[in-house]
């Protein structure tokens, strides 16, 4: 009888203990609750300071100071829209998009198609030089001999429709057609080369001339993804400029800024917005314009004409994944000159403005 009573007491004590544990869990006793599972890669909840923020001049950034970088959009910080599990999770459990990266090229044979139109005025003077320039090209890629050492083949066509001037004789149309072969081998470690040769034909549709142009550049990834050093030469093969040194530094201090401190075409760009699959940028750049064409003068004599100008340009660009997108540009054109090999009819047009639109796919 005593053994039966003792056994019953043990069972009653065990049931009572289980009831106490259940009650404690219901009341949230931290000593009895299991530790919550925290995803290792989860970002902080909205309003929480990011882990380990970079130190500012006056100390670590506070929550209010930890604002997104310029160009960061809601896709960089908001949970997945219309997520099927959103209603089941608290704010602390929602997962966030990782920062997106827009690729500058495509994987495969086809790389890029581009079409652009540039209009430059004649300063409201019918005796001055104005016109419209149409440029288009297509780029494909081949392994040479491996994918990491691509050969880019770019056939292209450029045509300039000339408006004026009446003080000298110029054909109404000038053209350039070419096929550019560009090889990008990795020499060793962070050293790369850019070697290009472009068989070209220049003319005015009454006469034409074959010329070879190209470039040779060495590229060193000093700080991969942030700083590149570039140096080499451009073989322009024009009457006024045969060979032009080229190079400088490409500095990307952050994902939303890019400084191409290069001669002869520097460019400064800042990202202003991002979204699913696109980035918006504003930029300023400078260009060294012009070329040399063979022409037939009004007298029937063959001659060469060389046009040169300098351009300061500002614009807006929307970049899409794979190198596609579009640009709108406006600029000031100065230092313009027209010279002939014969020396007859040389002319300096007035400064003017240009407008350009570019579509790439």
Secondary structure, DSSP 8 states (H G I E B T S, - for coil): -HHHHHHHHHHHHHHHHHHHHHHHHHTT-TTTS------TT----TTS--TT--EETTEE--TTT----TT--GGGTSB-TT-TTGGGS-GGG--B-------SS-SSSEEEEEEEEEEE--TT-TTS-EEEEEEEEEEEEEESSSTTSEEEEEEEEEEEEEE--SSS---SEEEEEEEEEEE--EEETTEEEEEEEEEEEEE-SS-EEEEEEEEEEEEEEEETTTEEEEEEEEE---SS-SEEEEEEEEEEEETTEEEEEEES--EEEEEEEEETTEEEEEEEEEEEEEEEEEEE-TTS-EEEEEEEEEEEEEEEEEEETTS-EEEEEEEEEEEEEEEETT-TT-B----EEEEEEEEE-
